[in-house]
Amino acid sequence: MTQESLIQELLKQTVDLLRETYEGGLPGQGTQYLDHASGIRNTLNALTAEQASRRPGGHPSIAAHTRHMNFHLRVTSEWILGDHSKRDWVGSFEPQTVDEEEWAAIKRELEASRLELVRVLSSLTPERFAEEGAALGASTHLAYHLGAIRQLMHQVR
């Protein structure tokens, strides 16, 4: 296998992992997660805005985690495209509460940011893709917040 074909395979697997983290596992196929329905989309769609706004034990709300995931995906794309400006990471969790309209908008923005990152990654040369770390940080970051959200779900329902 050539270096370029290895990198193309890594890109394919990276995009698939981002898809699976967001959409969940595909029917009849194995999954990197415990549950086929545990993707970000299904997890967030099972919650009302009121539930997503709760802060059990003073922890960040699910809405805050969702805002932050959107911010992270957007910044990752911008960084890869050359915008290395300073970001307000702490502020990316605010505001902690949402109404139904805001909750729907945040979920749409998260999906758009994910698709944009996939577009950016797919546009890179194999060398640039490898230099950017194959978006491993983005996949790991999403998985971390998905786990945090799924733990919070048990407390906000």
C-alpha positions, 0 to 999 in steps of 0.5 A: 500500500502506498503512503497516499493510499494509506492516507486516503484510507485514514481519511475515509475512516476519519470521516466515517468515525465523525459520521458514526459519532454524530449519526450513530451506527449503521444497521447490520454493521459493527460500531465503535460505540456501545449502542447503535442509537447513541450518536450525538443526533439521536441523543440530542433529539431525545431531549427537550430544550428545558432538559438540555438547559438543566445543570445538575450539580452545577455542571455545564448543561447539555445545551452548553456542551452542544454549543461547545461541540459546535464551536470546536468543530467550527474552529477546527475547520477555520484553523485548518484553513489558516485562521489561527486567531485566539478563541474564547473557549470558556465562552463557547459554553455560554449561554447555558440555557435555551428555548425550543427555537434556540435548541433546534438552531444549535442542533442544526448548526452542529450538523452544519459544522460537522459537514463543513469539517468533513468538506474541509478535510476532504479538500486537503492533500494527503500530506496536509491531511496527515499534517493536520493530525487526521482530525483525531482531536475533533473525533476524540473531542466529540466522543468525550462530549457525547459521553458527558451528555449521555451521563447528564441525560440520566439526571435531566430526564 
